[in-house]
């Protein structure tokens, strides 16, 4: 399901109670003028493309991989993009393929850490040789003279910045210059007091030298900045130390947001096990990044209102069958996460506290993408399950909607309605019914 479709459904559901338009993005600072820049080459999944390379060293096949590290250890590798045919000229193609599958990086380039760390590297096959290109120097040697815009972008990605694959040229773009190439990227998050997204403008010389030309703050974080996917094995019997309703609410929300990080990581691993499309796997990992930001910002809100966030404990669980994944996603993703995204849009509009409103504006956009991921995963899983499992998944979803409606009818503290923008019980039930007619029917 496309994110804009969900936004339209949310807009219809909110229309009766709200007059303001949806706010789904944040303002940006000036940065440099990028009118004569172009977007980098990107794949449909949002990853940098490996097309338009003219490397000095030969290769049958190149694969750009990301390493996602959680808790200080390498958690998972993910294929982002590729070019060529793996092991095309290998004498022993079976051994070459096995070596490519077994290849793991011990480092990678462009390491970025915001509680969770990530890096990238290239996997290469040439004849029977399989190796990783894992450092900036190794990549520079592989590419040789920087002849194309995409080579410049790839080399720029060895720096601790993100080069965005979208239409926002202020966070990801490239152009030819008299001295080689100029590449624009960004780093940081605008979520929480003292945080910011900073633009970096780099000059890439033909010999591969990287020089920083300028930096500029594009967006500053607000003090505060929730809604998440509950993982199996989540310990819920914690004792919040909060006193006020606002503090208790944001302590609980921060707890769930932090728990959503391992939930999405586990889901991504399970989708890999069940051979789901690579785009779904990548979106799970990107969603985990979003939840790291959400957890930090909602924890800041909890502290702002006098609460003390509690780190979640998630017991290890075995990988689930596709039926179990589909059942959990139908409830946690298609029902609860989708409704949470709708409520976040409502909070962004109606919260009297400006920090809460600013935080939920950013979170609502992320959670709408997460809900779209849930529905795409739902469609893919249903296409692979036998008929009895399909009936079970649909029945679980109907029960979840009924439970959500009952929960939504509970009274809401006046301070949560006013400061946090939560809908009162009658409006919450109306919103559930609206989605029941348009989405859950």
N, C-alpha and C positions, 0 to 999 in steps of 0.2 A: 504494500500500500504506500502510495506517495505521501510524504509529509504534508504537502499542500491540501490533499484531500481531507486529512484529519483536521487541519486548521479550519477548513470550511465547515466541517461538522461541528467543531467546537464553537465556531462563530455562531452557527445557527442555534446551538444549545444555550449560549450566553445571551443571545439577542433580546430575549424577553426581560432580562434583569439588568443588563448593562447597556450603556449607550456609547461608550468610548470604543474605538477600534482596537483590534488586537495589537499588542506590542510584542514583537518577536525578535528584535535585534537591539543592539546597544550602539550608541554614538561612538565615533572615532575621532581621534585627533588629526592634525594636518598631515604629518609625515612628509614624504617627498611627493612631488607631482609625478604621477605614474601614467599620464595620458598617452605617452608614446611607448609604454611597455606592453608586453603581451603575456598572457598566462603561460605557465610551463606546460609541457606535454604531460597529460594525465590519463590514466585509465578510467573506465566507468566506475570503478570502486573507490575513486578518489586518491589512488596512489600515483606516485611519479612514474611516468612511462620510461621504458628503456629503448624507445624508438629514437631514430636520428642520432645514433652514436657512431663515431668513426675511430674506434680504439686502436692504439698502436700494437696491442697484443691480440692474437687471434682467439676466437671462441666459437664453439658450436652453439652454445646456449648460455644465457645469462639470466639469473633470477634475483630480483631485489627482495630481500627478506628483512623483516623487522624482528627484533628481540624485545619481548615485553617482560620486564623484571618487576617482581612484587616481593616486598620483604627482603630485598637485598640479594636475591638469587634469581638466576635465569628461570623464568616460569614457562615460557612458550615461544616458539618461533612461528612466524606466519609469512607465507608467500604473499608479496604485494603485487609484483608484476614480473613479466618475463619477456624474452625475445629469443628467437632461434628454436632449434630442436635439440632436446637433451640427448647427449651421447651419440650424436648423429654419425660421427666418424670413428667411434670407438671400435676396437677389435672385439673386445668382450663387453657387449652392451649390457648384459645382465649385471656384471660386476660394477660397471660404470653407474648404472641406475641405482644399484644398492648403495654405492658410495655417496651418490647425490642425496638420497633419502636420509642417510646416516649423518651427513655433514651438519655440524653445529658450530656456531661461532663462540669463541672465548672472550670476545670483546665487542667488536663493532665500532662504527663511527657515529658522530653526531649524538652522543649520549645526552639525553634530556631527563631531568628528574624533577617531578613535582609530587613528592611522596612516592609515586610509582615512576620507575625509570624505563626508558626505551632507547634502542639504538638500531642501526641498520648495517647491513653488509651485502655484498654481492656473492652469490654462488656461481661458479663457472665450470663448464666442461669444455675440454678441447682434446680430441682423441680419447685416450683412456685416462687422461688427467682430470681429476675433480679437486677443486680447491676453493677456498674462500678468500675474497678480497676484503679485508677486515679493518684496514686503517686508511687514513687520508693519504699517506705516502704511497701505499700499495695501489690505491685507486688512481692517484696521479700517474704512477708508472704505467698502469694498465691503459689509461686513456691517452697518454702522450700529449701531443699538442691539443689544446682545447679549441676544437674546430667549429663546434656547433653550440647553439643556445642550450640544448638539453644536456650536453656535457658540462657546460658551466653550471647549470642548475644542480646536476648530480654532485659535482665537486663542492658546490656551496652547501649541500646537505650534510657534508662532513662536519660542519660547524654546529654548535648546539642551538639550532633554530629550526622552526617548522617553515616549510615553503608550501603555502596553502594551495590546494587544487580546487579553486572555485573562482568566482568572478570578482573577488575582492583583491584587486591588484596591489593594494597597499600591504598585503600579507603574503603575497606570492606572485612574482612576475619577473621578467627578464627582458633586457634589450642589448643590442650591440652598441659598443662604444669605441672610441678611438684607441683605448688601451686594452681592448678585449671584450669583456661582457660585464654588465651590471645586473646583479641579482638581488631581489628584494624578498626578505622573509621576516619572521617575527618570532618572539619567544615570550614566555610568561603567560599568566592567566589574570584576568580582571575579575577576581572573585575573592572578596575579603579586604579588610582595611590594610593599606600599605602595598597591595598587589597592583600589577599593571601589565598590559601587553605592550611590548616594546618592538618597534620596527627596526630591522637591521638592513642596511644597504651595503652590499659587498661588491668589490671589484675583483673579477676573475681574469687574470692575465693569460695569454696564450700558453705560457710555460707552466700554468697551474698554480701560480702564486695567488693567495687569497688576501685581500686587503679590505679592512672595514672603512667605508667612506663616511657613514653617519649613522646615528640612532635617533629615534624619536618615540615618545610615548603616544600610542594610539588610543589607549583606553585605560582608565584607572578603575580599580576595584572599589566597591562599596563595602561598608562595614556590615557584613552579612551577605548573604548571597544564597529542593528536598523532595521526597517522592522517590521511591526506589523499588528494586526487585528483591524480594526476600529470598535468601538462599536456603536450601535444605540444610539442616543441622544448625540453624541459627539459635543461639541461646537467648531466650526471651526473658528469663527470670532475673533481670537485673534490677537494682534499686536506684532509681533516679534521685539525685540529691536536690532536685529543683523544688522551689516553693510555689511560685506563682503559676497560674495556668499557662501563661506564655512560656515560661521557662520549661515547664514540664512538656509542653508540646514540642518545643524545638530540641530538647534533649532526646525525646523519643524519635523525632524526625532525623536528627543527626545519626543516631544509632542505626536506623534503617538505611540511610544513605551510605554510611560506611560499610554496612553489610552487603550492599549492592555491588561493591567492587569485586569481591570474590565470587558473587553470584554470576556476574557477567563473564568473568574469567573461566569459571567452571563450565558455563554454558558454551563458550567458544570452544573449549577442549572437547566437549561432548559432540558438538556439531562436526568437528573435525573427525571424530571417531565414527560418526554416522554418515560421513562423506557428504555433508551439506555443501551448498555452493560456497566458494571462497568468499564471496561478498558478504554473506551472512556471518561467517566467522569473523571477518575483519570488523564488521559493524558491532559485534559483541565486544571486541577489544577496545574500539573507540568509545563505546558506551561506558566501559569501565573507567576510562580516562575522565569522562564527564562526571562520573559518580565520585571520583576522588575530589574534584573541585566542589561538587555539591556538599560532600561530607564536611569539607573544611569550612565552607561558608555558612552552612547551617549550624555547625558547632559554634562558630563565632556569634551567630544570632542567639544561640542558647546561653552563651556566656554573657552576652549583652543584657539579657533579661534575668540574669542571676543564676542560671543553671550551670551544672558541671557535666559535660558530655562524658559518656561511658563507652569505652572501646568495645565493639561487639566480639563475641566469641562464636566461631563457626566450626563445629565438629566436622572432621573429614568424613566424607561419604563416598561410596563407590559410584563409578560412572553409571548413569541411568540408561535404560532402554529408550528407544525412540518414542515408544508409547508413554513412558514416564515423563520424558522431556515435553512432549506435546500436552500432556495433562497439566503439568506445572505452568507451561507458557500460556495455556488457555485461560488459567486463573490469574496468575501473577502478572502476565504481560497484557493479554487482550482485555482483561477486565480491570484489575486494580491499577496497573501502571497507566493504562489509558485514561481511566477516571482521574487518577492523580495528575496527569498532564492537563486535563481540562480544569481541575481545581486550581492548579498553579497559574493558569491564564487568568482565572477569576481573581486570585490573590494579587497578581501583578497589577490589576486594575483598581482593586478596592482597598488594599491595605493602607491604613492611615499612616503607619510608620514608614518613612521614606526608605529606610535601609531594607525592610522586608519587601517593599514594592520593587526596589531595584534588583534585589537578589532573585525574586521570583520571576521577573521579566526574563532574565538569562536562563534560569532553570526551566521555565515553561517551554522555551524553544528546544532545549536539549531533550526534555522528556517527551515532547511531541515526536522527535526522531526515534526515541526508544520505543514509543508505542507503535510507530510505523514498522519498526524492526519486528516487534512482537507479532504483528499481523502478517508480515511477509513470512516469518518463520512458521506461523500457524498454517498458512496456505501450503508451504512446502511440505510440512510434516503430514498434513491431511492427505496430500497426494501420494504418500508412501505407506500409509497405514491401512490394514485390512478393515473391512466394514464393521465388525464388532467393536474395534478400537475407536473408529470414527464416532460411533454412537456414544461411547463412554466419554470421549473428549467433549462432545457437544453437551452431554448431560452435566458434566462438571462445570462447564461454563455457565449453564443456566442456573445451577445452584449458587455459583459465585456471584452472579448478578443479584439473585434474591437476597443473599447474605449482605451484599454491599448496600442494597436498598434499606434493609433493616438497620444496619449500622448507621446509615446516613440520617435516619430519623431521630437519632439521639440528640438531646439539647446541646448547644454549643455555647461556651462561656462568652459573655459579652465582650471581654477584652480580646478574645481570639477573633471574633467577628470584626471588631473595630481595628485593632492594630495589625493583625495578621491577615485580614481579608478573607477568612474562612466563611463559606456560605452558611447561613442559618439552616436549621434542620429542614424546613419546608422547601427552601430553595435547593438544598442538596438532593432531596428526593426528586424534585423536578428535573434536576440535571441528570440523575440516574435514569429516570424515565425517558428523557430525551435521547440519551445514547442507546437505551433499549430499543427505541423505535428506529433509529437511524443506523445503528452499528451492530447491536447484539441480537437483532430479530432473527 
